[in-house]
Amino acid sequence: MGRATGDAEAGRSGRPFAEGERVLLIDRKGRRKLLRLRAGRSYQSHAGVVSHDALIGLPEGSEVAARTNDEERRNSAKFLAIRPSLSDIVLNMPRGAQVIYPKDLAAILLAADIFPGARVLEAGVGSGALSMALLRAGADVTGYEIREDFAATASSNVAEARGGNERWGSYSIELRDLYEGIEGSYDRVVLDLPEPWRAVDSAAAALVGGGIFCAYLPSISQVVELRQALRRAGFGLAESFEVLRRGWYIEGRAVRPELRMVGHTGFLTTARLLVGAGAVEDFAAAEEEGEESSS
Ligand SMILES: C[S@@+](CC[C@H](N)C(=O)[O-])C[C@H]1O[C@@H](n2cnc3c(N)ncnc32)[C@H](O)[C@@H]1O
């Protein structure tokens, strides 16, 4: 296999930084800056100048100092240099549309049971954050996007994050309206657009039996509308949930929940394509069955 060059490629972890790859600089206050290393260039930070040449060849996890003439700032002019994780990339990359946050991206990968080689139809691709998560899990992704500018942003964000990494799945974006239908056969349909219920019938036609439909929606009234459409279209084992992530502050013996947390982002709904009307009646919702078996 050829040498992988993606930023998030595990095989590169711990190696010295090389020209052309991305590095994340973090200052003492936790502020972050994503850079692509180019010999001879420098980054002008609030605390002074960091030369790319000082980073090239440095082992990952090292500290680097910014050059400053200000004696008082000398101590604060240090940065930790690490390779960006996929979460770092998603939160720091150029955006067209609003991205799905890492906590929800992580949940989608298992809720939709994404696997290497899975044929996934994704719409709309927006800024490409969800595409990256799916591709890095090894899925082959076909993306539908209605806006040309967003398709271009997603395409360049994905290319930047992938580098030459051959372990990522294949990716193509088609400029088209999802509500006008889906061409081809898929194992998974994963949607992040305003009216996914309008695509439920075409998703049912495109998915293999047992295939998973997954949609991300910001409001619960949208979720209700989607659930009704899923049931009508022959999907069962439906589940809707949100992911709440609460960090904890731990400093010595001072331990408490963090005062601020990312509150509501969105709801995830998954359902599986069942074959036969009887199956849909018997297995409409996963949680109903779960409640029965646990009582
Ligand atoms: C919230 S963004 C998706 C963000 C993306 N999941 C990410 O993580 O970067 C919603 C996208 O759906 C696209 N969209 C809206 N309606 C569409 C349709 N009918 N067909 C295809 N794409 C559509 C929008 O242009 C927008 O890019």
The ligand as a Gaussian input file, in Angstrom:
#p B3LYP/6-31G(d) Opt

LIG

0 1
 C      -26.639000      21.847000       7.221000
 S      -25.953000      21.645000       5.675000
 C      -25.130000      20.097000       5.754000
 C      -23.842000      20.134000       6.526000
 C      -23.042000      18.863000       6.456000
 N      -23.755000      17.742000       7.011000
 C      -21.700000      19.014000       7.170000
 O      -21.518000      18.374000       8.229000
 O      -20.847000      19.764000       6.718000
 C      -27.353000      21.286000       4.673000
 C      -27.006000      21.188000       3.202000
 O      -28.098000      20.645000       2.488000
 C      -28.127000      21.232000       1.211000
 N      -29.470000      21.008000       0.652000
 C      -30.631000      21.599000       1.030000
 N      -31.658000      21.103000       0.304000
 C      -31.125000      20.176000      -0.542000
 C      -31.685000      19.309000      -1.546000
 N      -32.982000      19.319000      -1.823000
 N      -30.853000      18.470000      -2.221000
 C      -29.522000      18.461000      -1.955000
 N      -28.941000      19.273000      -1.018000
 C      -29.736000      20.111000      -0.324000
 C      -27.798000      22.689000       1.513000
 O      -27.367000      23.389000       0.356000
 C      -26.701000      22.536000       2.557000
 O      -25.444000      22.476000       1.966000

